[in-house]
Amino acid sequence: MTPAFLSLSRREALRADLPHVADLLHRRRAGEIDEAVIDDMVSLAWLEWLGGSLQLTTVGTNICRQQQPK
């Protein structure tokens, strides 16, 4: 699914879930992330597959930083 077809509410839900996903990736627990979430975040360029591993992109990292308390 391309980003243009994701509803605003779905994007907001994904944005809210991204820090948790990032934490799971950091702890090497990507298997606990729902496949639909992975697919949608990859389509938004927040996650990418690199050498068989799932990781945050620069965009995903920046979105996580935006959500941190100031």
DSSP file (Angstrom, degrees, kcal/mol; ACC not computed):
  #  RESIDUE AA STRUCTURE BP1 BP2  ACC     N-H-->O    O-->H-N    N-H-->O    O-->H-N    TCO  KAPPA ALPHA  PHI   PSI    X-CA   Y-CA   Z-CA
    1    1 A M              0   0    0      0, 0.0    42,-0.0     0, 0.0     5,-0.0   0.000 360.0 360.0 360.0 134.3    0.0    0.0    0.0
    2    2 A T    >   -     0   0    0      1,-0.1     3,-2.0    42,-0.0     4,-0.4  -0.524 360.0-109.8 -86.1 156.3    1.4    3.4   -0.9
    3    3 A P  G >  S+     0   0    0      0, 0.0     3,-1.5     0, 0.0    -1,-0.1   0.813 114.6  66.2 -55.8 -31.7    1.4    6.3    1.6
    4    4 A A  G 3  S+     0   0    0      1,-0.3     0, 0.0     3,-0.0     0, 0.0   0.759 100.1  51.5 -62.8 -23.0   -1.3    8.1   -0.4
    5    5 A F  G <  S+     0   0    0     -3,-2.0     2,-0.5     2,-0.1    -1,-0.3   0.453  85.6 100.0 -95.5  -1.0   -3.8    5.3    0.4
    6    6 A L  S <  S-     0   0    0     -3,-1.5     5,-0.0    -4,-0.4     0, 0.0  -0.730  75.8-123.9 -85.3 130.4   -3.2    5.4    4.2
    7    7 A S     >  -     0   0    0     -2,-0.5     4,-2.5     1,-0.1     5,-0.2  -0.259  19.6-112.9 -68.7 159.9   -5.9    7.3    6.0
    8    8 A L  H  > S+     0   0    0      1,-0.2     4,-2.5     2,-0.2     5,-0.2   0.896 119.1  52.1 -59.7 -41.4   -5.0   10.1    8.3
    9    9 A S  H  > S+     0   0    0      1,-0.2     4,-2.2     2,-0.2    -1,-0.2   0.879 109.1  50.2 -65.5 -36.6   -6.2    8.2   11.4
   10   10 A R  H  > S+     0   0    0      2,-0.2     4,-2.5     1,-0.2    -2,-0.2   0.920 110.8  49.2 -66.6 -43.1   -4.0    5.2   10.3
   11   11 A R  H  X S+     0   0    0     -4,-2.5     4,-2.7     1,-0.2    -2,-0.2   0.911 111.2  49.7 -62.1 -41.5   -0.9    7.5    9.9
   12   12 A E  H  X S+     0   0    0     -4,-2.5     4,-2.3     2,-0.2    -1,-0.2   0.902 111.1  49.4 -64.5 -40.2   -1.6    9.0   13.3
   13   13 A A  H  X S+     0   0    0     -4,-2.2     4,-1.7     2,-0.2    -2,-0.2   0.909 112.2  48.0 -64.4 -41.8   -1.8    5.6   14.9
   14   14 A L  H  X S+     0   0    0     -4,-2.5     4,-1.4     2,-0.2    -2,-0.2   0.909 110.2  52.1 -64.8 -41.6    1.4    4.5   13.2
   15   15 A R  H  < S+     0   0    0     -4,-2.7     3,-0.3     1,-0.2    -2,-0.2   0.912 110.3  48.6 -60.6 -42.7    3.1    7.7   14.3
   16   16 A A  H  < S+     0   0    0     -4,-2.3     4,-0.3     1,-0.2    -1,-0.2   0.836 114.6  46.0 -66.0 -32.1    2.0    7.0   17.9
   17   17 A D  H  X S+     0   0    0     -4,-1.7     4,-2.2     1,-0.2     3,-0.5   0.636  89.2  88.2 -85.0 -16.0    3.3    3.4   17.7
   18   18 A L  H  X S+     0   0    0     -4,-1.4     4,-3.0    -3,-0.3     5,-0.2   0.870  83.4  53.1 -57.5 -43.7    6.6    4.3   16.1
   19   19 A P  H  > S+     0   0    0      0, 0.0     4,-2.1     0, 0.0    -1,-0.2   0.896 111.0  48.4 -60.0 -37.0    8.6    4.8   19.3
   20   20 A H  H  > S+     0   0    0     -3,-0.5     4,-2.4    -4,-0.3    -2,-0.2   0.916 112.1  48.9 -66.1 -42.8    7.4    1.4   20.6
   21   21 A V  H  X S+     0   0    0     -4,-2.2     4,-2.5     1,-0.2    -1,-0.2   0.916 110.1  51.6 -61.6 -43.5    8.4   -0.2   17.2
   22   22 A A  H  X S+     0   0    0     -4,-3.0     4,-2.5     1,-0.2    -1,-0.2   0.895 109.3  50.7 -60.7 -40.0   11.8    1.5   17.4
   23   23 A D  H  X S+     0   0    0     -4,-2.1     4,-2.1    -5,-0.2    -1,-0.2   0.915 109.3  50.3 -64.5 -42.9   12.3    0.1   20.9
   24   24 A L  H  <>S+     0   0    0     -4,-2.4     5,-3.1     1,-0.2    -2,-0.2   0.908 111.4  48.7 -61.7 -41.5   11.4   -3.4   19.7
   25   25 A L  H ><5S+     0   0    0     -4,-2.5     3,-1.5     3,-0.2    -2,-0.2   0.915 109.4  52.4 -63.9 -42.0   14.0   -3.0   16.9
   26   26 A H  H 3<5S+     0   0    0     -4,-2.5    -1,-0.2     1,-0.3    -2,-0.2   0.870 111.3  46.6 -60.7 -37.2   16.6   -1.8   19.3
   27   27 A R  T 3<5S-     0   0    0     -4,-2.1    -1,-0.3    -5,-0.1    -2,-0.2   0.318 117.3-115.6 -88.0   8.5   16.0   -4.8   21.5
   28   28 A R  T < 5S+     0   0    0     -3,-1.5    -3,-0.2    -5,-0.1     3,-0.1   0.907  79.0 125.9  59.1  45.8   16.1   -7.1   18.5
   29   29 A R    > < +     0   0    0     -5,-3.1     3,-2.1     1,-0.1    -4,-0.2  -0.217  13.2 138.3-124.9  40.8   12.5   -8.2   18.8
   30   30 A A  G >   +     0   0    0      1,-0.3     3,-1.9    -6,-0.2    -1,-0.1   0.749  61.8  74.1 -60.5 -24.1   11.2   -7.3   15.4
   31   31 A G  G 3  S+     0   0    0      1,-0.3    -1,-0.3    -3,-0.1     4,-0.1   0.674  88.2  61.5 -63.6 -16.2    9.2  -10.5   15.3
   32   32 A E  G <  S+     0   0    0     -3,-2.1     2,-0.5     2,-0.1    -1,-0.3   0.475  83.2  97.2 -88.1  -3.1    6.8   -8.9   17.8
   33   33 A I  S <  S-     0   0    0     -3,-1.9     5,-0.0    -4,-0.2   -12,-0.0  -0.749  84.5-112.2 -90.6 130.1    5.8   -6.2   15.3
   34   34 A D     >  -     0   0    0     -2,-0.5     4,-2.2     1,-0.1     3,-0.3  -0.315  19.5-129.6 -59.6 138.3    2.6   -6.8   13.3
   35   35 A E  H  > S+     0   0    0      1,-0.2     4,-2.8     2,-0.2     5,-0.2   0.846 108.0  55.3 -61.1 -35.7    3.3   -7.4    9.7
   36   36 A A  H  > S+     0   0    0      2,-0.2     4,-2.4     1,-0.2    -1,-0.2   0.881 107.5  50.1 -65.5 -37.3    0.7   -4.8    8.6
   37   37 A V  H  > S+     0   0    0     -3,-0.3     4,-2.7     2,-0.2     5,-0.2   0.928 111.4  48.5 -65.2 -45.1    2.5   -2.2   10.8
   38   38 A I  H  X S+     0   0    0     -4,-2.2     4,-2.6     2,-0.2     5,-0.2   0.949 112.0  49.0 -59.0 -49.6    5.8   -3.1    9.1
   39   39 A D  H  X S+     0   0    0     -4,-2.8     4,-2.2     1,-0.2    -2,-0.2   0.914 113.8  45.6 -58.2 -44.9    4.3   -2.9    5.7
   40   40 A D  H  X S+     0   0    0     -4,-2.4     4,-1.4     2,-0.2    -1,-0.2   0.904 113.6  48.5 -67.9 -40.7    2.7    0.5    6.3
   41   41 A M  H  <>S+     0   0    0     -4,-2.7     5,-3.0     2,-0.2     6,-1.2   0.848 111.2  50.7 -69.7 -32.6    5.8    1.9    7.9
   42   42 A V  H ><5S+     0   0    0     -4,-2.6     3,-1.4    -5,-0.2    -1,-0.2   0.911 108.4  52.4 -67.1 -41.6    7.9    0.7    5.1
   43   43 A S  H 3<5S+     0   0    0     -4,-2.2    -2,-0.2     1,-0.3    -1,-0.2   0.804 109.9  49.0 -64.6 -27.7    5.5    2.3    2.6
   44   44 A L  T 3<5S-     0   0    0     -4,-1.4    -1,-0.3    -5,-0.1    -2,-0.2   0.465 115.7-118.9 -86.8  -2.5    5.9    5.6    4.6
   45   45 A A  T < 5S+     0   0    0     -3,-1.4    15,-0.5    -4,-0.2    14,-0.4   0.789  83.8 117.9  66.7  30.6    9.7    5.3    4.5
   46   46 A W  S   <S+     0   0    0     -5,-3.0    11,-2.3    13,-0.2     2,-0.3   0.721  78.3  29.4 -92.2 -27.4    9.9    5.1    8.3
   47   47 A L  E     -A   56   0A   0     -6,-1.2     2,-0.3     9,-0.3     9,-0.2  -0.908  69.9-174.0-126.8 156.1   11.3    1.6    8.2
   48   48 A E  E     -A   55   0A   0      7,-2.5     7,-2.6    -2,-0.3     2,-0.5  -0.990  26.4-120.2-147.5 155.2   13.5   -0.2    5.7
   49   49 A W  E     +A   54   0A   0     -2,-0.3     2,-0.4     5,-0.2     5,-0.2  -0.851  33.1 176.5 -93.8 128.1   14.9   -3.6    5.1
   50   50 A L  E >   -A   53   0A   0      3,-3.3     3,-1.6    -2,-0.5    -2,-0.0  -0.941  69.4 -21.2-137.0 113.1   18.7   -3.6    5.0
   51   51 A G  T 3  S-     0   0    0     -2,-0.4     3,-0.1     1,-0.3    -1,-0.1   0.843 127.2 -50.9  59.0  35.0   20.6   -6.8    4.6
   52   52 A G  T 3  S+     0   0    0      1,-0.3     2,-0.4     0, 0.0    -1,-0.3   0.467 119.1 108.1  83.0   1.3   17.7   -8.8    5.9
   53   53 A S  E <   -A   50   0A   0     -3,-1.6    -3,-3.3   -23,-0.0     2,-0.4  -0.893  66.2-130.6-113.9 143.7   17.3   -6.7    8.9
   54   54 A L  E     +A   49   0A   0     -2,-0.4     2,-0.3    -5,-0.2    -5,-0.2  -0.760  37.2 165.1 -90.0 133.2   14.6   -4.2    9.6
   55   55 A Q  E     -A   48   0A   0     -7,-2.6    -7,-2.5    -2,-0.4     2,-0.2  -0.972  39.4 -95.4-146.0 161.0   15.7   -0.7   10.7
   56   56 A L  E     -A   47   0A   0     -2,-0.3    -9,-0.3    -9,-0.2     2,-0.1  -0.484  37.0-137.9 -70.9 143.9   14.5    2.8   11.2
   57   57 A T     >  -     0   0    0    -11,-2.3     4,-2.5    -2,-0.2     5,-0.2  -0.391  32.6 -97.4 -87.2 177.0   15.2    5.2    8.3
   58   58 A T  H  > S+     0   0    0      2,-0.2     4,-2.4     1,-0.2     5,-0.2   0.894 128.3  52.4 -61.4 -39.6   16.3    8.8    8.9
   59   59 A V  H  > S+     0   0    0    -14,-0.4     4,-2.3     2,-0.2    -1,-0.2   0.938 109.6  48.2 -61.6 -47.3   12.7    9.9    8.5
   60   60 A G  H  > S+     0   0    0    -15,-0.5     4,-2.1     1,-0.2    -2,-0.2   0.896 110.9  50.9 -60.6 -41.7   11.6    7.3   11.1
   61   61 A T  H  X S+     0   0    0     -4,-2.5     4,-2.2     1,-0.2    -1,-0.2   0.915 110.1  49.9 -62.1 -43.5   14.3    8.4   13.5
   62   62 A N  H  X S+     0   0    0     -4,-2.4     4,-2.1     1,-0.2    -2,-0.2   0.886 108.7  52.0 -64.6 -38.6   13.3   12.1   13.1
   63   63 A I  H  X S+     0   0    0     -4,-2.3     4,-1.0     2,-0.2    -1,-0.2   0.912 109.3  50.3 -64.4 -41.3    9.6   11.3   13.8
   64   64 A C  H >< S+     0   0    0     -4,-2.1     3,-0.7     1,-0.2     4,-0.5   0.919 110.0  50.6 -61.2 -42.9   10.6    9.5   17.0
   65   65 A R  H >< S+     0   0    0     -4,-2.2     3,-1.1     1,-0.2    -1,-0.2   0.870 104.5  57.7 -63.5 -37.2   12.7   12.5   18.0
   66   66 A Q  H 3< S+     0   0    0     -4,-2.1    -1,-0.2     1,-0.2    -2,-0.2   0.781 104.8  52.7 -63.2 -26.1    9.8   14.8   17.4
   67   67 A Q  T << S+     0   0    0     -4,-1.0    -1,-0.2    -3,-0.7    -2,-0.2   0.545  84.5 105.5 -89.8  -7.2    7.7   12.8   19.9
   68   68 A Q  S <  S-     0   0    0     -3,-1.1    -3,-0.0    -4,-0.5     2,-0.0  -0.479  83.4-100.9 -73.1 143.3   10.2   13.0   22.7
   69   69 A P              0   0    0      0, 0.0    -1,-0.1     0, 0.0    -2,-0.1  -0.337 360.0 360.0 -62.3 143.8    9.2   15.4   25.5
   70   70 A K              0   0    0     -4,-0.1    -2,-0.0    -3,-0.1    -3,-0.0   0.449 360.0 360.0 -89.6 360.0   11.1   18.7   25.4
